[in-house]
């Protein structure tokens, strides 16, 4: 969405931890505003708000968004929860440069205690399962934000048919239509993930996206399927989105 002419985003690190980090939130709205880019009257500012669902008090952090930005709109991107679990674990070890234990042992909580975050005592195995609990996330969001200000984007469709999901985002944000199918290409080296093409230049995901996933044992797959299936049925009723 950052390529849309009516969207601007923070330069450098677009992930602003203002709402989730107490020490930053205590600096007040002026501090948050200073992190934002200048925008024209016909432009919207798009910024990521990380660590919300890793916070000790999720509802409080969500409420901070509304208190600071009463008309804010939020976008939640979801994908196959099993793939999300594996991706989160692979990412956890890749960014730290550590050797990863057997992923099945981590998911089944047999690898011993692995601290997930410096600001929380939650284990890695519990954290990755929590971050795939989309029905819980949506319910907490719906308790704070008006439902018309929440958009859930299907990450699976974003890969297979990005124009469909991007068009939904444009409509949700009331932006002029800009993207077309010609803006998306699929280079072989990106393993099925689309790149955005503007003119002769293609903008693809960084190296931290689309990493190779280690295989899961059948026991682990059965465990995740049993865990996630009830959640996915609730999530379908909440949003109409079907994830396998």
LUMGU-397077 format. One line per 8 residues: number of its first residue (from 1); their letters; for each residue x, y, z of C-alpha. Coordinates in nm, 4 decimals. Layout:
<recs>
NUM = A = X/Y/Z ~ ... .
</recs>
This chain:
<recs>
1 = XXXXXXXX = 0.0000/0.0000/0.0000 ~ 0.2975/0.2284/0.0467 ~ 0.3178/0.2643/-0.3319 ~ -0.0260/0.4255/-0.3505 ~ 0.0128/0.7984/-0.4318 ~ -0.2389/0.8860/-0.1607 ~ -0.0518/0.6960/0.1111 ~ 0.2556/0.8052/0.3057 .
9 = XXXXXXXX = 0.4371/0.6081/0.5730 ~ 0.7144/0.6809/0.8254 ~ 1.0654/0.6751/0.6843 ~ 1.3254/0.4350/0.8163 ~ 1.1538/0.1983/1.0600 ~ 0.7786/0.2172/0.9929 ~ 0.6982/0.0108/1.3051 ~ 0.6099/0.2601/1.5779 .
17 = XXXXXXXX = 0.5960/0.1011/1.9253 ~ 0.4374/0.4103/2.0792 ~ 0.1174/0.2391/2.1958 ~ 0.2681/-0.0856/2.3261 ~ 0.5703/0.0574/2.5060 ~ 0.4803/0.2436/2.8262 ~ 0.7897/0.4635/2.8245 ~ 0.7070/0.5887/2.4741 .
25 = XXXXXXXX = 0.3354/0.6327/2.5372 ~ 0.4116/0.8457/2.8415 ~ 0.5840/1.0954/2.6135 ~ 0.2407/1.1921/2.4826 ~ 0.0731/1.2423/2.1425 ~ 0.3245/1.5101/2.0379 ~ 0.6010/1.2487/2.0412 ~ 0.3927/1.0136/1.8250 .
33 = XXXXXXXX = 0.3136/1.2933/1.5803 ~ 0.6847/1.3728/1.5476 ~ 0.7434/1.0161/1.4238 ~ 0.4922/1.0595/1.1428 ~ 0.5685/1.1916/0.7925 ~ 0.4178/1.5053/0.6478 ~ 0.1076/1.4355/0.4415 ~ -0.0974/1.6345/0.1943 .
41 = XXXXXXXX = -0.4657/1.6938/0.2545 ~ -0.5471/1.4134/0.0081 ~ -0.3101/1.1624/0.1693 ~ -0.3422/0.9165/0.4578 ~ -0.0613/0.8053/0.6889 ~ -0.0129/0.4287/0.7108 ~ 0.1941/0.3004/1.0044 ~ 0.2492/-0.0393/1.1628 .
49 = XXXXXXXX = 0.1744/-0.0747/1.5333 ~ 0.3733/-0.3768/1.6555 ~ 0.3720/-0.5713/1.9825 ~ 0.0025/-0.5065/2.0513 ~ -0.0934/-0.8706/2.1044 ~ 0.2316/-0.9494/2.2854 ~ 0.1492/-0.6899/2.5500 ~ 0.0604/-0.7748/2.9098 .
57 = XXXXXXXX = -0.2658/-0.5778/2.8772 ~ -0.3860/-0.6050/2.5178 ~ -0.7118/-0.4168/2.5726 ~ -0.5273/-0.1234/2.7277 ~ -0.2891/-0.0980/2.4330 ~ -0.5787/-0.1120/2.1853 ~ -0.7637/0.1574/2.3802 ~ -0.4569/0.3801/2.3620 .
65 = XXXXXXXX = -0.4942/0.3846/1.9833 ~ -0.8482/0.5182/2.0047 ~ -0.7668/0.7649/2.2818 ~ -0.4868/0.9138/2.0721 ~ -0.6465/0.8720/1.7281 ~ -1.0280/0.8629/1.7675 ~ -1.0971/0.8003/1.3962 ~ -0.8119/0.5564/1.3366 .
73 = XXXXXXXX = -0.8738/0.2622/1.1032 ~ -0.7006/-0.0686/1.1657 ~ -0.6008/-0.3489/0.9296 ~ -0.5361/-0.7020/1.0544 ~ -0.3593/-0.9399/0.8142 ~ -0.4170/-1.3106/0.8770 ~ -0.2971/-1.6295/0.7128 ~ -0.3071/-2.0050/0.7650 .
81 = XXXXXXXX = -0.2412/-2.0271/1.1418 ~ -0.0110/-2.3283/1.1145 ~ 0.2021/-2.1486/0.8557 ~ 0.2008/-1.8439/1.0838 ~ 0.3329/-2.0495/1.3777 ~ 0.6160/-2.1943/1.1705 ~ 0.6988/-1.8567/1.0157 ~ 0.7127/-1.6851/1.3564 .
89 = XXXXXXXX = 0.9514/-1.9457/1.4953 ~ 1.1780/-1.9342/1.1896 ~ 1.1795/-1.5537/1.2084 ~ 1.2565/-1.5599/1.5823 ~ 1.5788/-1.7541/1.5289 ~ 1.6782/-1.5899/1.2001 ~ 1.6819/-1.2351/1.3411 ~ 1.8835/-1.3488/1.6448 .
97 = XXXXXXXX = 2.1308/-1.5559/1.4469 ~ 2.0779/-1.8562/1.6763 ~ 2.0557/-2.2214/1.5816 ~ 1.6948/-2.3376/1.5959 ~ 1.6054/-2.6501/1.7951 ~ 1.3726/-2.9036/1.6382 ~ 1.0635/-2.7016/1.5509 ~ 0.8312/-2.9837/1.6511 .
105 = XXXXXXXX = 0.9795/-2.9783/2.0026 ~ 0.9201/-2.6037/2.0264 ~ 0.5576/-2.6232/1.9141 ~ 0.4834/-2.9231/2.1384 ~ 0.6523/-2.7413/2.4296 ~ 0.9220/-3.0061/2.4735 ~ 1.2241/-2.7839/2.4075 ~ 1.2278/-2.6327/2.7561 .
113 = XXXXXXXX = 1.1525/-2.2730/2.8423 ~ 1.2520/-2.0293/2.5648 ~ 1.1896/-1.6637/2.6484 ~ 1.0012/-1.4956/2.3657 ~ 1.0282/-1.1262/2.4590 ~ 1.2496/-0.9212/2.6866 ~ 0.9467/-0.7434/2.8349 ~ 0.7397/-1.0569/2.9043 .
121 = XXXXXXXX = 0.7918/-1.3995/3.0626 ~ 0.5752/-1.5781/2.8063 ~ 0.7491/-1.8724/2.6401 ~ 0.8105/-1.8914/2.2666 ~ 0.5838/-2.1961/2.2286 ~ 0.2899/-2.0201/2.3974 ~ 0.3573/-1.6901/2.2200 ~ 0.3432/-1.8298/1.8651 .
129 = XXXXXXXX = 0.0171/-2.0093/1.9398 ~ -0.1296/-1.6912/2.0844 ~ -0.0321/-1.4914/1.7744 ~ -0.2327/-1.7304/1.5569 ~ -0.5479/-1.6977/1.7678 ~ -0.7270/-1.4679/1.5249 ~ -1.0723/-1.4982/1.6817 ~ -0.9320/-1.3697/2.0108 .
137 = XXXXXXXX = -0.7555/-1.0839/1.8335 ~ -1.0664/-0.9820/1.6426 ~ -1.2880/-1.0000/1.9515 ~ -1.0533/-0.7727/2.1482 ~ -1.0324/-0.5290/1.8571 ~ -1.4113/-0.5231/1.8127 ~ -1.4525/-0.4327/2.1788 ~ -1.2480/-0.1158/2.1236 .
145 = XXXXXXXX = -1.2840/-0.0098/1.7593 ~ -1.6102/0.0351/1.5667 ~ -1.6413/-0.2673/1.3374 ~ -1.6614/-0.0398/1.0342 ~ -1.3092/0.0773/1.1224 ~ -1.1634/-0.2756/1.1181 ~ -1.0540/-0.4539/0.8014 ~ -0.9273/-0.8119/0.8042 .
153 = XXXXXXXX = -0.7041/-0.8958/0.5076 ~ -0.6692/-1.2581/0.3980 ~ -0.2958/-1.3118/0.3604 ~ -0.3491/-1.6283/0.1564 ~ -0.5515/-1.4365/-0.1013 ~ -0.2929/-1.1576/-0.0894 ~ -0.0385/-1.4049/-0.2275 ~ -0.2656/-1.5712/-0.4828 .
161 = XXXXXXXX = -0.4683/-1.2680/-0.5941 ~ -0.3141/-0.9525/-0.4441 ~ -0.5297/-0.7148/-0.6494 ~ -0.8481/-0.8435/-0.4825 ~ -0.7200/-0.7717/-0.1302 ~ -0.5514/-0.4437/-0.2240 ~ -0.8744/-0.3226/-0.3826 ~ -1.0553/-0.4037/-0.0578 .
169 = XXXXXXXX = -0.8013/-0.1948/0.1313 ~ -0.8453/0.0967/-0.1105 ~ -1.2219/0.0886/-0.0572 ~ -1.1850/0.0544/0.3204 ~ -0.9583/0.3601/0.3360 ~ -1.1727/0.5453/0.0806 ~ -0.8746/0.5919/-0.1491 ~ -0.8925/0.6537/-0.5239 .
177 = XXXXXXXX = -0.8460/0.3308/-0.7184 ~ -0.4820/0.3018/-0.8252 ~ -0.3652/-0.0591/-0.8472 ~ -0.4267/-0.2923/-1.1408 ~ -0.3234/-0.6488/-1.2240 ~ -0.0281/-0.5117/-1.4234 ~ 0.1266/-0.3894/-1.0976 ~ 0.1914/-0.7459/-0.9739 .
185 = XXXXXXXX = 0.4518/-0.9906/-1.1044 ~ 0.5766/-1.3270/-0.9776 ~ 0.9552/-1.3741/-1.0141 ~ 1.0646/-1.7382/-0.9849 ~ 1.3152/-1.6635/-0.7074 ~ 1.0362/-1.5340/-0.4817 ~ 0.8686/-1.8751/-0.4613 ~ 0.5192/-1.7639/-0.5512 .
193 = XXXXXXXX = 0.5154/-1.4353/-0.3604 ~ 0.4109/-1.1348/-0.5705 ~ 0.6287/-0.8313/-0.6330 ~ 0.4911/-0.4850/-0.6997 ~ 0.5907/-0.3407/-1.0374 ~ 0.5836/0.0295/-1.1168 ~ 0.7291/0.1129/-1.4561 ~ 1.0440/-0.0944/-1.5109 .
201 = XXXXXXXX = 1.1140/-0.1414/-1.1401 ~ 0.9837/-0.4329/-0.9302 ~ 0.9652/-0.3968/-0.5522 ~ 0.9772/-0.7363/-0.3805 ~ 0.9617/-0.8568/-0.0228 ~ 1.2809/-0.8385/0.1791 ~ 1.4958/-1.1365/0.2738 ~ 1.3090/-1.1655/0.6032 .
209 = XXXXXXXX = 0.9955/-1.2760/0.4150 ~ 0.9272/-1.6070/0.2455 ~ 1.1939/-1.8055/0.4315 ~ 1.2004/-2.1812/0.3825 ~ 0.9891/-2.3665/0.6400 ~ 1.1116/-2.6878/0.8049 ~ 0.8712/-2.9841/0.7830 ~ 0.6335/-3.0669/1.0669 .
217 = XXXXXXXX = 0.5751/-3.4144/1.2076 ~ 0.2261/-3.5568/1.1702 ~ 0.1804/-3.5433/1.5482 ~ 0.2536/-3.1704/1.5423 ~ 0.0173/-3.1105/1.2512 ~ -0.2600/-3.3004/1.4285 ~ -0.2008/-3.0989/1.7453 ~ -0.2227/-2.7665/1.5602 .
225 = XXXXXXXX = -0.5263/-2.8727/1.3583 ~ -0.7133/-2.9752/1.6739 ~ -0.6111/-2.6509/1.8450 ~ -0.6934/-2.4123/1.5618 ~ -1.0050/-2.5630/1.4021 ~ -1.2524/-2.4365/1.6666 ~ -1.0896/-2.0937/1.6548 ~ -1.1147/-2.0790/1.2758 .
233 = XXXXXXXX = -1.4852/-2.1652/1.2881 ~ -1.5445/-1.8765/1.5311 ~ -1.3308/-1.6471/1.3173 ~ -1.5369/-1.7357/1.0081 ~ -1.8546/-1.6349/1.1924 ~ -1.6908/-1.3102/1.3051 ~ -1.5460/-1.2016/0.9709 ~ -1.6642/-1.4339/0.6938 .
241 = XXXX = -1.3020/-1.5253/0.6199 ~ -1.2239/-1.8924/0.5643 ~ -0.8730/-2.0155/0.6451 ~ -0.7618/-2.3797/0.6183 .
</recs>
